[in-house]
Amino acid sequence: MSSKPLVLVTASTVSDLAQRLLREGGLEPVFMEDRVTEPALREALARHRPVAVLMRSSPPFNAGVIESAKGLK
């Protein structure tokens, strides 16, 4: 596991450039491989405790999800 702050990406990948920029900024991307549903998003936020979320498409990012994201800055 990385000691760098994590960024949750709501997709299975982002461009190499985006990954490089995140890593050069001292962050480590963590990808959601499966379909992004509210329960999956809540689980990923609880498990990884990311400092940020890079949203791809339109994930179900609502007040309940935000409340469960204790690590967000």
HELIX and SHEET records of a PDB file:
HELIX    1   1 ASP A   16  GLU A   24  1                                   9    
HELIX    2   2 GLU A   38  HIS A   48  1                                  11    
HELIX    3   3 ALA A   63  SER A   68  1                                   6    
SHEET    1   A 3 GLU A  28  PHE A  31  0                                        
SHEET    2   A 3 LEU A   6  VAL A   9  1                                        
SHEET    3   A 3 ALA A  52  LEU A  54  1                                        
END                                                                             
